[in-house]
Amino acid sequence: MDIFSNLFMGLSLAITPINMMYLLAGAMVGMIVGVIPGFGPSAGLAILLPITFGMDPVPAIMMLAAIYYGAMYGGTITSILLNTPGESATVASTFDGFPLAKNGRAGPALVMQAVASFVGGTVGVILITILAPMFAQVSRSFGPPEYFLLAVMGLLTLIVMIGDHWKLGVISALIGLALGTVGVDLETGQGRYTFGSAELIGGIYFIPIAIGLFGLGELFYAFYQGLHKTGTGGIIKYDEEKEFWPSKMDFVSTRMTMVRHSILGFVVGVIPGAGATIASLMAYSTERSLSKNKDNFGKGEMAGLVAPETANNAASSGAMIPLLTLGIPGSASTAVLLAAFLMWGLRPGPLFMEQNPELAWGLIASMYLGNVALLAISIFAIPLFVQLIKVPYRLLGPAIVVVCALGTFSVNASFVETYLMFAAGIIGFFMRLYGFSPAALVLALVLGPLAEEALRQTMTISRGSFGIFLERPASLWIIGVTFVLVALLPLMGRFSNRADAAKKAGT
Amino acid sequence: MRIAFLFFVLAAAIYYAFIAFVDLPFLTRSGRLGPGFFPRIVGTTMVVFAIWVLVDALREVRKSEIDESSWGDVVKLMLLGVGYAVLLRLFGGFVASVIYLGVSLLAINPGRHLQNTILSVTIPAAIFLLFDRLLNANMPPAMFELPF
């Protein structure tokens, strides 16, 4: 009953003209960012975060959340029409999305991906509504040892998912942890790695690094790949009047696919480090295994598009659970969202929903509305996004640099942070080029100070004994779950890679 | 290039660990964990992993799969970005953005002068309106005001 009254309160906050305007603007901008190849939710959030600084926390968080799942919606359009995924979470959508478009079913594919995203996103939000208060209740018994272990779990699972390049993932995370130690040590007041600079006393700010790594780094990488030279001549054209709407059969044949993969995607999304990419690849692979039309997968099977689309949007919702209830981001996108919360002086965690009910439930309620808005935008604004895809990268690139630079400066009016952003962009490009993980770096930068503080508090409580981690039931549970995840996640990764292999084999 | 980047990472890791061991105490005077505790663990682990990865990379030195032709535009974009950072300090957000966009579009999108000129002015103007007027956010101030 509490859930319904809280949700109703959240809805009453979210449905104000100004909040709805920000929500719609966020959804629209998120979709635009998602359409740009190489730019996913993390880049979109990092680049656009400064825009929300002048706002009140409630509309700002609502807008950022809308950008987050708007980018997830938008990433698929290029997968279907150009065979170029907007970001890694929509790679699986190319497997059947592009063949569907080539077979003259681009319109139905675009509409069905929007419907699947809507179902995945909405089921995800329903599960957040039910499960978030329960997670928060459980996590109230957590102390510093558990928070340290959770931070370690978040980083470990992300590194394990990197696969063959795990050593580079470890180094990326360590660079993030190292950057997190810059600034005055709060316990002793001693400066660390400040080199006498007043600007570094407060530490290295997260936003310039995130904008640099995800915004500029990805842009440089896209130029390196030559995206600015390739035109959009290969874009599939379709008749918007005759070939747009899906058939009744499309809906009927994929209804159970949507249910299955909403739940699967959500569960994978809750696991720190796993995220939307793994969820979508797993969903594709699972759906292919369960389907009676296995042979049609890869040739334009609607279920092959619906499954990953449902799963990646449900996973985005699932990733909000550890963020809201534990204050631990499980992905780079939620790490940027956490940074936004912290900027407004809000600390997500076990007491967050109790102490900030307006914000927490306003956000959850806005996600219901956002999904409805995105469904409408996705379907009716498709021609607009198709036109956007045609804007050449060579024009977008310099404009993105300007937005990144001015956005970074606007945060703290600091030239040093702007220079830091450019440096992070160049380093981010090399990291991306040589197999390092910018996501692990960003996650470690956010989790590092939290982990260090929790570890030092733990050692103070236990008087220097690491045995405390084995004495507390909650700690033991987290250690157990971490072991299971570290053992299982590579298997999940391999399982989902089969989807890739099957696609490449052309089966 | 990859080896050079890994050497850079190793050098940074060694420097980080060196400061952690030399400047930052492991324990405080009261016997609690000091400011050097965490950096020492991070620094040492980073050095070990950087050496490990570097050794792996040196063993498997193979012909670069990099398409050299792609480097030109990336380096151009990076240098223009660095130049833009300097211009921001000198001429402020709006003027620096107009100059940066004009030059970079000339380099990346040559031959389309009208399109480049329109974009060089309209994009900074739109961002200026959004940040400075609508959102009341900070824009980089100019050290030198242009006479026009």
Contacts between the chains, C-beta under 8 A, distances in Angstrom:
chain1	res1	chain2	res2	distance
A	50	B	131	8.0
A	50	B	137	6.7
A	51	B	130	7.2
A	51	B	131	7.9
A	51	B	135	6.4
A	51	B	137	7.9
A	53	B	135	7.1
A	53	B	137	6.0
A	54	B	135	3.9
A	54	B	136	5.2
A	54	B	137	5.7
A	55	B	135	7.8
A	167	B	49	5.9
A	167	B	52	6.1
A	167	B	53	5.2
A	167	B	56	7.5
A	168	B	53	6.3
A	170	B	45	7.7
A	170	B	49	5.2
A	171	B	9	6.5
A	171	B	46	6.5
A	171	B	49	5.0
A	171	B	50	6.2
A	171	B	53	6.4
A	174	B	13	7.7
A	174	B	42	5.7
A	174	B	45	5.9
A	174	B	46	4.2
A	174	B	49	6.7
A	175	B	9	7.6
A	175	B	46	7.2
A	177	B	38	7.7
A	177	B	42	4.8
A	178	B	13	8.0
A	178	B	16	5.4
A	178	B	39	7.2
A	178	B	42	5.3
A	178	B	43	7.1
A	178	B	46	6.6
A	181	B	38	6.0
A	181	B	39	5.0
A	181	B	42	6.8
A	185	B	34	8.0
A	185	B	35	3.8
A	187	B	28	7.4
A	187	B	32	7.4
A	187	B	35	7.3
A	188	B	28	5.7
A	188	B	34	6.4
A	188	B	35	5.4
A	190	B	24	7.2
A	190	B	35	4.8
A	192	B	24	6.1
A	192	B	35	5.6
A	192	B	39	6.6
A	193	B	16	7.5
A	193	B	19	6.5
A	193	B	39	7.9
A	216	B	81	7.0
A	219	B	77	7.5
A	220	B	74	5.3
A	220	B	77	6.3
A	220	B	78	6.5
A	223	B	70	7.5
A	223	B	73	5.1
A	223	B	74	4.9
A	223	B	77	5.5
A	224	B	70	4.9
A	224	B	71	7.3
A	224	B	73	8.0
A	224	B	74	4.7
A	225	B	70	6.9
A	226	B	67	7.6
A	226	B	70	5.4
A	228	B	73	6.6
A	228	B	108	6.6
A	229	B	73	8.0
A	392	B	109	7.6
A	394	B	105	8.0
A	394	B	108	4.7
A	394	B	109	4.9
A	395	B	105	7.3
A	395	B	109	6.2
A	395	B	115	7.9
A	395	B	119	6.5
A	397	B	77	6.5
A	397	B	104	7.8
A	397	B	108	6.7
A	398	B	77	7.8
A	398	B	80	7.6
A	398	B	100	7.0
A	398	B	101	5.3
A	398	B	104	4.2
A	398	B	105	5.9
A	398	B	108	6.8
A	399	B	101	7.2
A	399	B	119	7.4
A	399	B	123	5.1
A	401	B	77	7.5
A	401	B	80	7.7
A	401	B	81	5.6
A	401	B	84	6.6
A	401	B	100	7.4
A	401	B	104	7.5
A	402	B	84	7.8
A	402	B	97	4.9
A	402	B	100	6.7
A	402	B	101	6.4
A	402	B	123	6.3
A	402	B	124	6.6
A	402	B	127	6.4
A	403	B	127	6.5
A	405	B	81	8.0
A	405	B	84	6.3
A	405	B	85	7.1
A	405	B	88	6.4
A	405	B	97	7.9
A	406	B	93	5.5
A	406	B	97	7.0
A	406	B	127	5.7
A	406	B	131	6.2
A	406	B	139	6.6
A	406	B	140	7.3
A	407	B	131	8.0
A	409	B	88	7.2
A	409	B	93	7.0
A	409	B	138	6.2
A	409	B	139	7.1
A	409	B	140	5.0
A	410	B	131	5.6
A	410	B	135	7.8
A	410	B	137	3.9
A	410	B	138	4.8
A	410	B	139	6.9
A	411	B	138	7.8
A	412	B	138	7.8
A	413	B	138	3.9
A	415	B	88	7.1
A	415	B	89	5.7
A	415	B	140	7.1
A	418	B	85	6.2
A	418	B	88	6.5
A	418	B	140	7.4
A	419	B	85	5.6
A	422	B	81	5.5
A	422	B	82	6.3
A	422	B	85	5.1
A	425	B	78	7.9
A	425	B	81	6.9
A	426	B	78	5.7
A	426	B	81	7.9
A	429	B	74	7.1
A	429	B	78	7.6
A	430	B	5	5.1
A	434	B	2	5.1
A	434	B	5	5.8
A	434	B	6	7.7
A	452	B	38	4.4
A	455	B	33	7.7
A	455	B	38	7.1
A	456	B	32	7.3
A	456	B	33	4.8
A	456	B	37	7.1
A	456	B	38	7.7
A	459	B	32	7.5
A	459	B	33	5.3
A	460	B	32	5.8
A	460	B	33	7.5
